[in-house]
Amino acid sequence: MNKSDFIAELKFQTTEKSGRKNYAKSGYRPHIEFENYPEYWTSGQQTYIGTDFVLPGETVNAEIGILSTEYFAKRLYENMEFKFCEGNRTIGFGKIIRIINTDLKCEPDIDQKTINLNLYPTDIIDKIKLDYRQSWNKAFSEIQELIISNESFRNKRIIRAIIHLGNKDLAHLEKIIEQTKIDWRDILLWAEYDKKEKRIRDFNNEFGKEEIKAIR
């Protein structure tokens, strides 16, 4: 990681509050967890501005270069917060001041609730965790990448249909996602209608309430 992706203000925790016991040197590369993206930690190299060393408890500005630029494409924005860690230990907190890598920058005025699966209704998140269990993180990431790729896919009904058709199998889910990219209308047809083209589900409704009861 030779290139800087953004400039951030970093606040290092004191040693008493789980921070480092000694200074951090420019080039320090802890893990980063961005605000509302707990499913994906990335490595972020810190190049300090105006100094080579930072002591526990100090605040400094730094250029940050992250490893997983593809995953966070079009997701970062100014004033976005994050924490940086060593393992499970939080070393400090940061806030983005300026984005250098424009590929990472959010579209202007976009609603975060449309592009971040973590902010979708909880029934969707719970269903992914229930269906995909040990592979839920991978399944979650695959859907995250889908919704950032095209505005057409930022729809709760389509996402629920994809999860349903995935049938608790990660490889099959990936195939369904690829089919969604070709024509999302097929996904709704397969998920909501039976072979006689009678509608039996409505994924506008949350999981557990999607079944359409037959009228006698």
N, C-alpha and C positions, 0 to 999 in steps of 0.2 A: 504494500500500500504506500506508494510514493506520492499520490495525489491527495490533496485536501478536499473534502466534500462540503464542509461547512465550518463556520466559526461559532464557538459556544462559550458561554460563561460557565465555569466549573467551580463548584463549591465542595471542597474536600471535607469529609467528616473528621472530627477530632479522633484521636486514638481511643478515647473513652466511649465514643459513640460508634464503635465498630470500624473506624478508619484505619489507615495504615499506621504502622509503628515508626516508620521512617519516611523520608522524603520520596517523592516521585520525580523521576528524571524525564526530561523531554524525550519523547519516543515511547513512553509508557503506553501499554496497550491492554487495557482491561476489557471486559465484556460490557456491552451497552444494552439496556432494555428501554426502548422508546415508550413514551406515554401511550397507553391503550394498545400496545402490541406485545403482550406478555408471552405469546407463543413463539416468538422468534428473537433470540439474542444474537447479536453480532459483535465482532471484534472492532474496537475503535482506537486507532493510534492517535495519541495526543501530542501535538507540537505546541509548546507553550510560547506565548507572545510576550516578549520583553524579559524573559527569564528562562533559565535552564532547569530550575528545580522548584518544586512546590512542597511545602510542609503540610502535615495534617492540620486541618482547621483553616487553611488559607483559601482564598478565592482568586482565580486567575482566568484570563481569556486564552483560548487555544484554538488552533486549527485541528479539525478532526477528520481523519480518513477512515471510512468504514469498509469492512470486507464485503458485506452482502448488499452491494448497491442495486443489484437487479431486483431483489425482493422489495426494497424500499423506494423504487422508482415511483415518482409522482405522489409520494406519501408524506414528505417532510415539509414543515412550514416554520416560519419565524415565530419565536416564543414557544415552540414545542419543547416539552420537558422530557428528560430521560434520567435514568440513574446509571452509574457505572460501578461494576462489581468485580471482585475476585472470588470466583466460585459463587457461593450463596451469601457472601458478605458484601454489603453495600459500602463502597468506599466514598462515594459522593454523589452529588446531583448536578445536572447540567440543564442549560436552556439555550436553544439555538438562537443566535443573534443574526447571522446572515448565512444564506445558502450559496455556496460557490458552485457546486455541481448542479446545473439547472435540470438535469435529468431526474433529480430527486425531488424537485420542488413541486408542491401541490398546484393544481390548476387554481387560478384566482377565484375566490368566493365559493369554493366547492364545500358542500356539506359533508363533514367527516363521517356522519352517520350513513352515508351512501357508499363510501369506499372502504370502510373498515368493518370487517365481519364481526369484530369484537363489540361493535356498537349496534349490531342487529338484535332483534328480539331474542330473549334468553332461551326460548324453546328451540331455536335453531342451533345455538351453541351447545345446549344440553343434548340434543339429538346426535350431533356429531360425536360428542364424547361417549355417549351411550353405544352408538352403532360401531364406532371404529376403535374404541378402547385403546389399546397400546399404540395404535397407528393414528389416533385422533389428531395429533399435532400435524402430521403429514397431510391428512385429509383437509384439515383446517387451512393449511398453507396453500394447498392447491386451489381451494375455493377463493381464498384471498387474492391470489394472482389472477383468477378469472374476473373478479368484479372490478379490478383496477384496469383491466385490459380494454374494456368497452362499456360505455354507459348503459347499453341495452341490457346488460346482465345484472345491473344493480337493482334487483327486484326481489323482494322477499318470496313471492310466489315461485319464481324460477329457482331460487336457491333451495327452497323446501323440496321442489320437484326433483332437483338434482340429487339431493341427499337421499330421498326416497328410492329413486331408481338405482342409486349406488349399491343398495341391498347389502350394506355392511361389509362390502368387499372393496378394498382400496384400489386394486387394479381395475375393477369394473367402474368404480367412481371416476377414475381418470379417463376411461373411454367415454363415459357420459359427458364429462366436461369437454372433451374434444368434439363430441357431437353437438353440444350446446353452441360451440363456436361456429359450427356450420349452419345450424338453424335451431334457435331456441324454441321455436314453436313445436317442433317434434317432441321436445322434452315435456312440454305441457300436455301434449296429446297422449304420450305414453304413460305419464304419471297420473293423469286425471280421468282418463276414459278407458272403458273396457273394450274388448274386441268387437263389440256391437256398436261402438261409438256412443255409448251411453255414459254420461258424466257421473262418476261415482266418488270423486274426491274434489275438494276445492282447497288448494294450497294458499289461497289468500288467508285462510284460517291457520292458526297455529297447530303444531303437531298434537295429535290427540283429539282434535276437533275438525279434522279435514274430511272425514267420511260424510257423504251425503246420504241421508236416510231416505229409503224408498217410500214413496207416497202410495198408500194402499187405497 
